[in-house]
């Protein structure tokens, strides 16, 4: 007799892959960023957008 599967249990590997890809994308966004912000947009538990805002200080004349 087999155990009943949980809803979405077949997607666990896909969810793990998405999480790893999301973490890699966040690392990439942070690379070289000295001052600024990284904002994640999450929809239904998944990262769907990464916004990077970089601040640059200008030297006075």
Backbone bond lengths (Angstrom), bond angles and torsions (degrees), N, CA, C in turn:
res aa  C-N    CA-C-N  psi(-1)  N-CA   C-N-CA  omega(-1)  CA-C   N-CA-C  phi
1 X - - - 1.451 - - 1.530 109.14 -
2 X 1.309 116.60 131.73 1.458 120.07 -179.41 1.515 110.10 -94.40
3 X 1.323 114.37 152.95 1.462 119.67 178.27 1.519 109.41 -79.87
4 X 1.335 116.86 145.37 1.467 118.90 176.53 1.524 109.81 -66.32
5 X 1.312 114.66 144.53 1.456 118.47 179.69 1.513 109.90 -89.49
6 X 1.302 114.30 149.54 1.458 120.18 176.93 1.519 108.68 -78.73
7 X 1.337 117.47 148.91 1.462 118.76 176.28 1.523 109.93 -59.36
8 X 1.299 115.92 131.39 1.457 120.52 178.80 1.517 113.92 82.70
9 X 1.345 117.71 0.22 1.463 120.23 -178.55 1.522 111.25 -63.31
10 X 1.319 117.63 -31.77 1.458 120.86 178.16 1.510 112.49 -69.05
11 X 1.305 117.10 -19.53 1.457 121.80 -178.96 1.517 112.49 -93.07
12 X 1.336 118.22 4.98 1.457 120.56 -176.57 1.527 110.89 -60.49
13 X 1.310 118.11 -42.15 1.459 121.17 178.16 1.515 111.33 -63.68
14 X 1.319 116.06 -40.50 1.463 120.75 178.22 1.519 110.59 -65.61
15 X 1.329 117.61 -41.06 1.466 121.70 178.69 1.520 110.77 -63.67
16 X 1.316 116.31 -41.68 1.472 120.97 178.48 1.522 110.22 -63.36
17 X 1.333 116.85 -42.18 1.467 121.19 178.56 1.524 110.52 -63.31
18 X 1.344 116.89 -42.75 1.465 120.89 178.88 1.527 110.27 -62.73
19 X 1.330 116.90 -41.37 1.459 120.96 178.99 1.522 110.58 -61.60
20 X 1.320 117.53 -45.82 1.466 121.23 179.47 1.529 111.00 -63.24
21 X 1.328 117.66 -40.43 1.466 121.06 177.67 1.521 110.74 -65.49
22 X 1.334 116.74 -38.59 1.462 121.13 178.93 1.522 110.78 -64.51
23 X 1.329 116.61 -43.93 1.464 120.71 178.92 1.527 110.23 -63.02
24 X 1.321 117.22 -40.99 1.465 121.10 177.94 1.529 110.65 -62.97
25 X 1.327 117.55 -39.06 1.463 121.53 179.17 1.523 111.28 -67.39
26 X 1.332 117.18 -38.23 1.472 120.84 177.74 1.529 109.38 -66.46
27 X 1.320 117.38 -42.54 1.476 120.56 176.81 1.527 110.52 -58.07
28 X 1.322 115.92 -44.46 1.465 120.83 179.65 1.526 110.68 -62.08
29 X 1.335 116.98 -40.92 1.465 121.09 179.46 1.526 111.15 -64.55
30 X 1.326 117.11 -33.42 1.463 121.38 -178.67 1.525 113.14 -80.36
31 X 1.324 116.58 -21.36 1.459 120.36 -178.04 1.523 110.09 -63.32
32 X 1.307 115.86 122.71 1.457 120.69 178.04 1.517 114.60 82.16
33 X 1.309 118.46 -5.05 1.468 121.00 179.42 1.522 108.46 -81.93
34 X 1.333 117.26 118.10 1.463 120.43 -179.25 1.522 110.89 -96.79
35 X 1.321 117.19 -44.48 1.463 122.19 179.23 1.517 107.72 -136.40
36 X 1.308 117.17 132.02 1.455 119.29 178.59 1.510 111.89 151.97
37 X 1.320 115.20 -155.42 1.461 120.77 -176.21 1.523 110.13 -144.89
38 X 1.327 114.74 148.09 1.458 122.20 172.46 1.521 106.14 -120.88
39 X 1.327 116.48 120.96 1.467 121.57 -177.70 1.523 109.09 -114.87
40 X 1.333 115.85 129.71 1.461 121.41 178.16 1.517 109.65 -102.99
41 X 1.322 117.04 136.92 1.454 122.40 172.26 1.521 107.05 -108.48
42 X 1.330 115.55 124.56 1.460 121.91 -176.80 1.522 108.84 -115.97
43 X 1.324 116.16 132.50 1.468 121.84 178.09 1.521 107.47 -129.75
44 X 1.315 116.50 122.79 1.467 122.82 -179.13 1.527 111.98 52.89
45 X 1.339 115.52 41.87 1.455 120.68 175.38 1.514 115.39 79.07
46 X 1.336 117.66 8.60 1.465 121.48 -179.41 1.515 109.81 -124.48
47 X 1.328 116.50 139.66 1.458 121.26 175.85 1.522 107.44 -70.97
48 X 1.334 116.16 123.20 1.463 120.08 -178.63 1.525 112.30 -115.37
49 X 1.347 116.95 -14.29 1.460 119.10 -177.80 1.514 109.42 -155.80
50 X 1.336 116.21 142.46 1.458 122.72 174.90 1.518 107.07 -127.14
51 X 1.337 116.19 121.11 1.462 122.09 177.31 1.522 108.44 -109.25
52 X 1.334 116.05 131.75 1.458 121.20 178.05 1.518 107.90 -116.75
53 X 1.328 116.01 126.12 1.458 122.12 175.70 1.520 107.18 -116.43
54 X 1.316 116.44 118.69 1.462 120.69 -179.33 1.518 109.23 -106.30
55 X 1.326 115.77 133.97 1.462 120.91 177.24 1.523 108.04 -104.99
56 X 1.305 115.47 135.92 1.463 121.03 177.69 1.517 108.37 -124.18
57 X 1.302 115.59 128.09 1.461 121.77 177.91 1.528 108.38 -88.84
58 X 1.313 115.99 130.01 1.457 121.27 178.11 1.523 108.70 -98.66
59 X 1.320 115.76 139.54 1.463 120.27 178.53 1.523 108.72 -77.71
60 X 1.349 116.57 138.88 1.469 118.46 177.43 1.531 110.19 -68.65
61 X 1.323 116.23 150.97 1.480 121.15 -179.62 1.485 111.18 -70.99
